[in-house]
Amino acid sequence: MNVAVLGACGWMGKCHSMGYRNAPLMFPEDGIRTEIRWLVDESKPRLDQLSPAFPNVRTSREWRDALADPEVNLVDVCLPDHLHYEVAHAALLAGKNVYCEKPFTANAREAEQLADLAEERGLVTRVGHNFPKNPVHDLTKEIIDNGEIGDLVLFKASMHVDVLADPNTPFMSRCDGNLAPTGVVGDVASHIFSFIHRLLGPIASLIADVSIAHPHRAYSEGFGYGVINAATKTTESREVTNSDMVILMCRFKNGGRGVIDVSRVAAGRRFMQNYEIYGTKGGVEFRYDEVNRLRFYSGADPAARQGYRLIDVGPENKNFASLLPVANFALGYNEFKAIEVAEVVRSVATGKPLWPTFRDGTEIMRVIDACLESSSRRAWVDL
């Protein structure tokens, strides 16, 4: 399998490239030889630094070069948000299977067009919602599907990163609504929506408040994720046009309710991702600070022993066992990406779609659209 990684020198591009290198080692039973054939990035110096790690790789600053290669059968899109639709659409027209990072597109209409095109042409697709690939969430799904917590009553979730908490933090690309049109809703809240889609089922309606905490920021050339830089003294200020906070309530089609808060401005929350799911018979809770641990409460336990128990997911889960033989050694983000990439490769090799496809990504984009519409109208929106 020959892969073209577009946006290869950024954070996600490197994560995906590591996944392609590690998947054959961690999942040898798949028997699939994967080769990165193209590394594409706008920065020639960064490409020159990265390419020695991938013998015989071709490099370019132009993504169309990789799409024109008839040997490429998987295009991996890790480009800035505003390019996702254009590049994925061109790749599908070129007959390539496509793996696209989230946020999938600018809106559900674009997402649906891509899903339709992929299905018409019989191509395999995948959206990069990787957090649910943590094996701990397999256990959550098993518990829910087995009816162990009963019918959904309440879902609570939070996800916060404090990269923009300081109002003196310089302007970055994620402050620009033209480059990232879905704002924090697509960038961060979509992770929560992917949990909902995987674990709980459809949202029927929601009401959301989407906002910008700090409307102007000093401009500092080249500032972005991974760049540690105090605010520089500058006379140039730029308007922030990309939301950095969303709070919403929702009603699920199965009758449960949800409360979700997400931001990039919660001071001191370097990375926070939690959910709580309460049913008629019990509940589960996940905290990213204990990344492979689930808290589970069952009302079926004897009264004297009722309470939340801690379950450390380990090698009884096949994906976990492929990466670590002992529980509580803790899988991390790059391992979740390795699991995801292995699934993508497996899916393309067999022609069998695996969650989340572009069709699944379209449903998640509908939730993002509804949040933006609700906040604009200041009203409940039905999905």
Secondary structure, DSSP 8 states (H G I E B T S, - for coil): -EEEEETTTSHHHHHHHHHHHHHHHH-GGG----EEEEEE-S-HHHHHHHGGGSTT-EEES-HHHHHT-TT--EEEE-S-GGGHHHHHHHHHHTT-EEEEESS--SSHHHHHHHHHHHHHHT--EEEE--GGGSHHHHHHHHHHHTTTT-SEEEEEEEEE--TT-STTS-B-GGG-TTTSTTHHIIIIIHHHHHHHHHHT--EEEEEEEEE-S-SEEEB-TT--TT--------S-EEE--S--EEEEEEEETTS-EEEEEEES--TT-SSEEEEEEEESSEEEEEEGGGTTEEEEEETTS-GGG-S-EEEE--TTSHHHHHH-SSTTS---HHHHHHHHHHHHHHHHHHT---SS-HHHHHHHHHHHHHHHHHHHHTS-EE-
